[in-house]
Amino acid sequence: MTDYQPDPEKVARQRHFAIGLFRLSGAFIVMFGFLVLMQRFSWVQGNKAKAMGAIFVVVGLFQFMVVPRLMLALFKRPPQ
């Protein structure tokens, strides 16, 4: 078999893109959560909207702040 060595620059670009995509989707989840909290949708109103919006905001913040750091730690580990 041949030993395939991926281009490190290409791998770095793909990792950077993935981390940016997770941050962007986390920001969208936070914005959606705030819209639910403000009861802007007719399908969820009252206390359910407040609970659901708070859950979305917490999940979005986790995805925006924690997941990229976990991905960076995973990427820094040497391949086994």
C-alpha positions in Angstrom: 0.0 0.0 0.0 1.0 3.5 -0.5 1.3 6.0 2.3 -1.0 8.8 1.6 0.1 12.1 3.2 -2.6 14.8 3.1 -1.6 18.4 2.4 -1.4 20.0 5.8 -2.6 23.4 4.5 -5.7 21.8 3.0 -6.4 20.0 6.2 -6.0 23.2 8.2 -8.4 25.0 5.9 -11.0 22.2 6.3 -10.7 22.3 10.1 -11.0 26.1 10.1 -14.1 25.9 8.0 -15.7 23.3 10.2 -15.0 25.3 13.4 -16.4 28.5 11.7 -19.5 26.5 10.6 -20.1 25.3 14.2 -19.8 28.9 15.5 -22.1 30.3 12.9 -24.8 27.6 13.5 -24.5 28.2 17.2 -25.1 31.9 16.7 -28.2 31.1 14.6 -29.5 28.8 17.3 -29.1 31.6 19.9 -30.9 34.1 17.7 -33.7 31.6 17.1 -33.9 31.0 20.9 -34.3 34.7 21.5 -37.1 34.8 18.9 -38.9 32.0 20.7 -38.3 33.7 24.0 -40.0 36.8 22.7 -42.9 34.7 21.5 -42.6 35.6 17.9 -44.1 32.3 16.6 -47.7 31.4 16.9 -47.0 27.7 17.5 -45.3 28.3 20.9 -46.6 30.8 23.4 -46.6 31.5 27.1 -44.4 29.6 29.6 -43.6 26.9 27.0 -42.0 29.6 24.8 -39.9 30.8 27.6 -38.7 27.3 28.5 -38.1 26.3 24.9 -36.3 29.6 24.1 -34.0 29.3 27.1 -33.1 25.8 26.0 -32.3 26.9 22.5 -30.2 29.8 23.9 -28.2 27.6 26.2 -27.6 25.0 23.5 -26.6 27.6 21.0 -24.1 29.2 23.4 -22.6 25.8 24.1 -22.2 25.2 20.4 -20.8 28.7 19.8 -18.3 28.7 22.7 -17.5 25.1 23.9 -17.7 22.9 20.8 -15.1 24.8 18.8 -12.6 24.5 21.8 -13.3 20.8 22.0 -12.7 20.5 18.3 -9.4 22.3 18.6 -8.3 20.0 21.4 -9.2 17.1 19.2 -7.3 18.4 16.2 -4.2 19.1 18.2 -3.8 15.5 19.3 -1.3 13.6 17.2 -2.8 10.8 15.0 -2.6 7.4 16.4 
